[in-house]
Structures are given as C-alpha cells and as structure tokens.
Amino acid sequence: MFKSVGVIELKSIPKGVEATDAALKSAGVEMVSAHPACPGKYEIILTGSISNVQAAVDHVRAKFENYVIDSSVMGRIDEQVISALFGTQTSEKTGSLGLVETFSAATAIKAADVAVKTAKVGIFDLRVSRGMGGKGVFMLTGEVGDVTAAVEAGANYAKTSGMLSSYSIIAAPHEELWDQI
C-alpha cells in the first residue's frame, strides 16, 4: 500500500511540540518523528493516507502560520522509504553503496523515493535532520549499475530543487567500511 509523508519545519521548539499534538489530533496520521532539528527549529514527519496527511499539514500551517518555515506533502511514497524513516528497513551490507546528501529533510525523503523507483536498489539508511544541522542523507545498496542510476536520479531531483549537498557512489566498499556504517 502506498502512503504519503508530510514534513513540517517550525522555528520554535515549544510551538513545534504543540503543533505535533495538533497534527496528531486533527487527522488519522501516524508520527514518524518529531524533534528539534537544529538549534531553535523543530521538525515533524507524519505518514498516512494522502488526504489525512494533507489535512494534518494544512491544519498546522493554518494554526501555526507565524512559526512554520516550510512544509511538504509527498504522496505515493515507496514502502521502502516509509520503512527507512521508521528505522525498520532490511537492506544488507552487500554490493555497491550510493549516498545522497541534501540540505533539507523533505528533499532527502523525496529524493530517496525517486531513487528507489528508478532502479532495483535497497535503502540501507535514511537519516533526516537530527544531529546534521537540518540536512538529510540516504544510502542505497545494490548492483553498481542500479545504484548509479538511482543515485543520479535522486541527486538530480535534489539538484533541481536547489537542495543537493553532495553524492557518492562506491562500487565495492571495503569490509571495514560496511562494519562502520
């Protein structure tokens, strides 16, 4: 089943906590995360049906308009992306490794979705905001050709959005690197 993801970034931690409560009470959504993203900012990531996520994001934007920095609703997100956001992905430490880093959480999520829909790859890791100054990064595994195609597609989406930080493709990562990441 395809789900959607909503991301809301606010410029106040207390209002961010209050907005999270309002979002959860306004529609049938599930919280992926809600936390301070970098000094003085708060990020909320929600999932559920497109209509419920849109309703929750719209409710927060209306009620907390003076505090909202940015928001995004993304529909029909691949299940791998949802699993990665919850930290329940099952990709193995084998094959090639591709990484894409973005300047925002919302762009990282959407770029990861574009990447996994482009080629046969697995999401090894997807991290957004926390401890990264508001950035996002995702790692893909698979055959080198698939990883290359997926990374290029995700990086291109981020670049077109003006949010690409950097990307890398490692054809055959060293065993110690796999153990470290």
N, C-alpha and C positions, 0 to 999 in steps of 0.2 A: 504494500500500500504506500502510495506517495503521501508525504506530509509536507507541511510548509514550515518555514522558520522565520521568526521575527526577531530583529535585533534593535534595541533602543539604547542610545547612549545619552546620559544626562550629565549636567555639570554640577550636580550636588549629590553627595552621598546620602544625607538624610532623605532628600526628596526621591532619590533612586530607590531606597528601601520602601518608601511609601508608594511609589509608582509600581513597584513589583507587586505589592499587595493588591493595588487597584487592578492591575492587569490580570492577576490570577482570579480575582473575584468577578471580573467583567465578562469573561467568556470561558468556554471549556478548553483551556490551554494547559500545557504541561511546561513547567520551568526546566530548562536545560541548565541554566546558571544565572546567578545574579550576584554581582560582587563589584567592589571598587576595581576599576580597570587600570588606572594610573592616577597619580596624585590629583585628588579633587574631582574625579569623574566616576560614574557608576554605569555599569553595563548590564542589560537584561537580555537574555536569549530565551525565547519561547518556541514551542513546537505544538503542532496540532493540525486540524483542518485549516485550509486556506481562509475560510470565512471566519473561523474563530480567532485565528492569529491576527487577521486584518482588523477585526473588531477590537481585540485587546490593544493592539498598537495604536489604532485610532483613538481609543479611549484615553490612553496615556498621553498621546500627543495633545489632545484637547484639554485634559485636566492639568497637565504639567507643561504647557507650551513655553513658558518662560525658562524652563530648565532643560528642555530637550535640545541636544546638539545635533543629533542625526538619528534616523530610523530607517529600517528597510524590512520589507516583507518579501520573502522568496518562496514561490510555490513549486510543487512537484520536485522536492529535493530528493535525491537518490538516498535510499535507506542506509547506504554505507556512511554517508555524511552525518545522518542522524545518529547512527551508532558511534561514530567517532566523536561527536560532540558529547555524548554520554560516557565516553571512555570505554565502550564495550566492543570496539572493532576487533577483528580476529586475524588481521593480516600477519603473515610470517616474516621473519627476518631473513629473506632469501631474495635472490635476483638482483635487479638494479634498484637504485634508490634515487628518487627525484624529490626536490624540495622547492616550495614556492613560499616566499615571504611577502606579506602585504602590509600596508600602513593602517589597515582597519580590520576589525573582526568580521564585519559584514562582507567585505570583499574577499577575505580568506574563505569564508563559508561558500560563497557563490563560486569562486574560482575552483575550489575543491569539487563542487558539484559539476562544473563544466568539465573538469579534468576526468572524473570517473565516468562521465557519459561519453567521453571521446575515445577511450581505449580500454582494453582489458587490464585494469590495474586495481590494486587494493590500497585503501588508505591505511597506512601504518600508524600515523599520528596526525591529530589536528588540534592545535592549541590556539586559543584566542585571548588576547589582551593581558591576562593576569601575569605579572612579572615581566612583561615585554613592552611596557610603555604604550599599550593600546594596539600593538601590532598583532598580526595573525600569521601562522605558519602551518603548512601541512606537508606531510611526507607520504610519498607513494612508492609502492613496490610492484615488481612485475618484470616481464621481459624488457630488455633495453629499448627496443623499438616502440613498445607500448608506453613505457614510462616517458620516453622522449616526446611522443605525440601528446600525451596527457599533460605533461609539464608545460609544453609550448602552448597548448590551448588554455590552460589555467593562467599562465603568465600573461598571455595575450589579453585575456579578459581583464586582469588586474591592471595591465598597462593602459588599455583603452579607458578604464575607469580612472586613470591617474593615480592609482594606489599601489603599483608594483614597487616593492623594495628591491628584491633580487630573487634569483632562482639558480638551482644547480642540478646537474644530473651526474650520478656516479654509476658507471656501468657495472663495476664489480667491487662493492665496498669490502674493505678489509674486515676480517672476523672480529677484531678488537673494536672497530667502529660500531658494528652491529651490537656488540655487548654493551657499548656505552650509551647508545641512543634508545 
